[in-house]
Amino acid sequence: MPLVILVGMGVGICSSVIPYACDQLAMSRLPRESFALLLALLPASATIIAAIVLAQIPTLQDLLGIMLVMSGIAVHRPAGG
């Protein structure tokens, strides 16, 4: 049982703490626009990685949703800009 708890803690740290720390480091070093673009591309990149590594083929609805989000980001204009 203790091994299961240790593995669970390891998965929790690797899946949340490390990515959060990397996000904070990137946010402090990148321009705001670049960081926002990288965050906006996460759904598409996660879908591609899932298709390649896990053989999770996205549905038409998944692809449409990704395209809508990316289109919204592409046409967005900042307020006052």
C-alpha positions as CSV (number, residue, x, y, z in Angstrom):
1,M,0.0,0.0,0.0
2,P,2.7,2.6,0.7
3,L,4.1,2.1,-2.8
4,V,0.7,3.0,-4.2
5,I,0.7,6.2,-2.2
6,L,4.2,7.1,-3.3
7,V,3.4,6.5,-6.9
8,G,0.2,8.5,-6.6
9,M,2.2,11.4,-5.0
10,G,4.8,11.1,-7.9
11,V,2.0,11.3,-10.5
12,G,0.4,14.3,-8.7
13,I,3.7,16.2,-8.6
14,C,4.7,15.4,-12.2
15,S,1.3,16.2,-13.6
16,S,0.6,19.4,-11.7
17,V,3.5,21.0,-9.8
18,I,6.1,20.7,-12.5
19,P,4.0,22.0,-15.3
20,Y,2.8,24.9,-13.1
21,A,6.3,25.8,-12.3
22,C,7.3,25.7,-15.9
23,D,4.3,27.9,-16.8
24,Q,5.4,30.5,-14.2
25,L,8.9,30.5,-15.5
26,A,7.8,30.9,-19.1
27,M,5.3,33.7,-18.1
28,S,8.1,35.7,-16.4
29,R,10.4,35.4,-19.3
30,L,8.2,35.6,-22.4
31,P,6.3,38.6,-23.8
32,R,2.6,38.5,-22.8
33,E,1.5,37.9,-26.4
34,S,3.9,34.9,-26.9
35,F,2.8,33.3,-23.7
36,A,-0.9,33.7,-24.6
37,L,-0.3,32.2,-28.0
38,L,1.4,29.2,-26.5
39,L,-1.5,28.7,-24.1
40,A,-3.9,29.0,-26.9
41,L,-2.2,26.3,-28.9
42,L,-2.3,23.8,-26.0
43,P,-5.6,22.1,-27.0
44,A,-4.3,21.5,-30.6
45,S,-0.9,20.3,-29.5
46,A,-2.4,18.0,-26.8
47,T,-4.8,16.5,-29.5
48,I,-1.9,15.8,-31.8
49,I,0.2,14.2,-29.1
50,A,-2.8,12.1,-27.9
51,A,-3.3,10.9,-31.5
52,I,0.3,10.0,-32.0
53,V,1.2,8.6,-28.5
54,L,-2.1,7.2,-27.2
55,A,-3.9,6.5,-30.6
56,Q,-6.8,8.7,-29.4
57,I,-8.2,9.8,-32.7
58,P,-10.2,13.1,-32.3
59,T,-13.8,13.2,-33.3
60,L,-15.1,15.8,-35.8
61,Q,-16.6,17.7,-32.8
62,D,-13.2,17.8,-31.2
63,L,-11.5,19.2,-34.3
64,L,-14.3,21.7,-34.8
65,G,-13.9,22.9,-31.3
66,I,-10.2,23.3,-31.7
67,M,-10.7,25.2,-34.9
68,L,-13.3,27.5,-33.3
69,V,-11.0,28.3,-30.4
70,M,-8.0,29.0,-32.6
71,S,-10.2,31.1,-35.0
72,G,-11.4,33.2,-32.1
73,I,-7.9,33.8,-30.9
74,A,-6.8,34.7,-34.5
75,V,-9.5,37.4,-34.9
76,H,-9.3,38.8,-31.4
77,R,-8.4,42.4,-31.1
78,P,-7.3,43.9,-27.7
79,A,-9.6,46.6,-26.3
80,G,-8.4,50.0,-27.2
81,G,-5.9,48.6,-29.7
